[in-house]
Amino acid sequence: MKVKIFTGMVTLALLVLSVLEIFQVYPGPDKIYSVYKSGYFRELDRSNSVIADSFIMIKTMTQPVRGWLSIKNFEEKYKMSINVYDAAGYLVPAPGEKGELNRMVAENLSTPDPEIRSVIDGNRYVSIIPFKNGKECRICHRQSRIGALMITRDFNASAYYTLERRLIFIPFSAFFLILFIMIVKWDPGKRIKEMFDKTTY
């Protein structure tokens, strides 16, 4: 009987936790980001990469200053902040100008093979997108690392994240519920009694 009670309590606790996770009691999408990256944030990364590619294309196909003008349009249209940095991590507010050093960008660009780095800062999603020195960039840039784009935007992962979470935890909840019902119906004493009765004959 003690085994039944212990197993039932553990299963019930797991069932309660699983049900709570369906309703996002804790943690939220920002807390779990370091462990599990929701598809919502992957979509944001894809959108940011499109913006970075557009900036490079406009800058190289027309005039550099038009690249910065396109950034202003993106900022106004999508309510985000976009900054351009050189290969050393210094802000480039306009072609030929130089601003302050951003240590996070500089650290990213100093790695052997810089990759897109995204972090959550409060209620803002920050992405650093390093530029690769492709054929279109070699007209003006000789070094292998030519800079990065930092995009900072608000995020609201509730809708997308809620769907993902329910798809994960509803099957778990159903499993624990069935298991708990089976444990309640389970009578280990009856089985032991049957075995004892057989040995007495």
C-alpha positions in Angstrom: 0.0 0.0 0.0 2.9 2.4 0.8 4.3 1.8 -2.8 0.9 2.7 -4.2 0.5 5.9 -2.2 4.1 7.0 -3.0 3.7 6.3 -6.8 0.3 7.9 -6.8 1.6 11.1 -5.1 4.5 11.4 -7.5 2.3 10.9 -10.6 -0.3 13.4 -9.3 2.5 16.0 -8.7 3.8 15.5 -12.2 0.2 15.8 -13.6 -0.3 19.1 -11.7 3.0 20.5 -13.0 2.2 19.5 -16.5 -1.2 21.1 -16.4 0.3 24.3 -15.0 2.8 24.4 -17.8 -0.1 24.4 -20.3 -1.3 27.7 -18.9 2.2 29.1 -18.7 2.3 29.7 -15.0 6.1 29.6 -15.1 8.5 30.1 -16.7 7.6 32.6 -19.5 9.2 32.7 -22.9 11.9 35.1 -21.8 12.9 32.8 -18.9 13.1 29.6 -20.8 14.9 31.2 -23.9 18.3 30.0 -22.8 17.1 26.4 -22.6 14.5 26.3 -25.4 14.3 28.8 -28.3 10.7 29.1 -29.5 9.9 29.1 -33.1 8.7 32.7 -32.6 12.2 33.9 -31.9 13.5 31.9 -34.9 11.1 33.9 -37.0 12.4 37.1 -35.6 16.0 36.0 -36.4 14.9 35.2 -40.0 13.3 38.7 -40.3 16.4 40.4 -38.9 18.6 38.5 -41.4 16.3 39.8 -44.2 16.8 43.4 -43.0 20.6 42.9 -42.8 20.7 41.4 -46.3 18.6 44.3 -47.6 20.9 46.8 -46.0 24.0 45.2 -47.7 22.2 45.0 -51.1 21.0 48.6 -51.1 24.4 49.8 -49.8 26.4 48.0 -52.5 24.0 48.3 -55.5 23.3 52.0 -55.1 25.1 54.4 -52.7 26.3 53.7 -49.2 24.2 56.5 -47.8 21.1 54.8 -49.2 21.8 51.8 -47.0 21.5 54.0 -43.9 18.4 55.6 -45.2 16.8 52.2 -45.6 17.6 51.5 -42.0 15.7 54.6 -41.0 12.7 53.4 -43.0 12.9 50.0 -41.3 13.1 51.6 -37.9 10.0 53.8 -38.5 7.9 51.0 -40.2 8.6 48.2 -37.7 9.2 50.2 -34.5 12.8 48.9 -33.9 16.3 50.3 -33.4 19.0 49.4 -35.9 22.7 50.3 -35.6 25.6 49.7 -37.9 29.0 48.8 -36.5 32.5 48.5 -38.1 34.8 45.5 -37.8 36.2 46.7 -34.5 32.7 47.1 -32.9 32.5 50.9 -33.2 29.1 52.5 -34.1 28.9 53.9 -37.6 26.0 56.4 -37.5 26.6 57.4 -41.1 29.1 56.5 -43.9 32.5 57.8 -42.9 31.5 58.6 -39.3 32.6 56.7 -36.1 30.8 56.5 -32.7 31.2 54.7 -29.5 32.5 51.1 -29.0 29.9 48.4 -28.3 31.7 45.7 -26.3 29.1 43.0 -27.1 29.5 43.6 -30.8 33.3 43.7 -30.5 33.3 40.4 -28.7 31.1 38.8 -31.3 33.3 40.0 -34.2 36.5 38.9 -32.4 35.6 35.2 -32.6 37.1 33.1 -35.3 33.8 32.6 -37.1 31.2 35.2 -36.0 27.6 34.0 -36.0 24.3 35.7 -35.3 23.9 36.3 -31.6 20.5 37.0 -30.1 19.7 37.8 -26.4 16.7 39.0 -24.4 17.1 42.2 -22.6 14.0 42.9 -20.5 11.2 43.1 -23.0 13.5 43.7 -26.0 15.0 41.2 -28.4 18.5 42.1 -29.4 20.3 40.5 -32.4 23.8 41.0 -33.6 24.2 40.0 -37.2 27.8 39.9 -38.5 28.5 40.7 -42.1 30.4 38.3 -44.3 32.8 39.8 -46.7 31.3 38.5 -50.0 32.2 39.4 -53.5 29.9 42.5 -53.5 31.7 43.8 -50.4 35.3 43.5 -51.7 34.9 46.6 -53.8 35.2 48.8 -50.7 36.4 46.3 -47.9 39.6 44.4 -47.9 39.5 42.7 -44.5 37.6 39.5 -43.9 35.4 41.1 -41.1 33.6 44.2 -42.2 31.2 44.8 -39.3 27.7 44.0 -38.0 24.2 45.1 -37.7 22.5 45.3 -34.2 18.7 45.1 -34.3 16.7 45.8 -31.1 13.0 45.3 -31.1 10.0 44.6 -28.8 8.7 41.1 -28.7 5.5 39.4 -27.8 5.8 35.6 -27.9 2.6 34.8 -26.1 0.5 33.6 -29.0 3.2 31.5 -30.7 4.7 30.3 -27.5 1.3 29.3 -26.0 0.6 27.0 -29.0 4.0 25.3 -28.8 3.6 24.9 -25.1 0.2 23.3 -25.3 1.4 20.9 -28.1 4.1 19.7 -25.8 2.3 19.5 -22.4 -1.2 18.3 -23.3 0.1 14.8 -24.3 2.2 14.7 -21.1 -0.9 15.7 -19.0 -3.0 13.0 -20.7 -0.3 10.4 -20.1 0.0 11.3 -16.4 -3.8 11.3 -16.0 -4.1 7.8 -17.4 -1.2 6.6 -15.3 -2.8 8.1 -12.2 -6.1 6.4 -12.9 -4.3 3.1 -13.4 -2.5 3.6 -10.1 -5.8 4.3 -8.2 -7.3 1.1 -9.6 -4.1 -0.8 -8.9 -4.4 -3.2 -5.8 -0.9 -4.6 -5.0 -2.3 -6.2 -1.9 -4.7 -8.4 -3.9 -1.8 -9.7 -6.0 0.3 -10.5 -3.0 -2.7 -12.2 -1.3 -3.3 -14.3 -4.5 0.3 -15.4 -4.5 0.2 -16.2 -0.7 -3.0 -18.3 -1.2 -1.4 -20.3 -4.0 1.6 -21.2 -1.8 -0.6 -22.4 1.1 -2.1 -25.2 -1.0 
